[in-house]
């Protein structure tokens, strides 16, 4: 077994967890802008494609799906001004006057 095998297995597990989080998260339909729903759909499709293409041995196509996932997360990180804690926790800590 090579190190690439473990890398592919990690990609499959992480993509599966992303899909599970998207599927099992309840959001009121009108709570967000439609663009967020579209980005979420693209992320779910890219994760699904990544799993299928790796399992079928189409590794070049899996790289395309991985690139789409990376672009979406990079865009999210830039939109949060590099605040990874905001992406994880969902709220910002604004400095108070006493800090």
DADABEL-V494471 format. One line per field, one symbol per residue. psi: psi as a letter, one per 30 degrees, with the letter a starting at -180 (. if undefined). A space follows every 50 residues. Layout:
psi=???
This chain:
psi=klfeeeeeeeeeeeeeeeeeeeegkkkkegflkfeeeeeeeeeeeeeeee eeeeffgieeeeeeeeeeeeeeeeeeeefghgjeeeeeeglkjkklef.
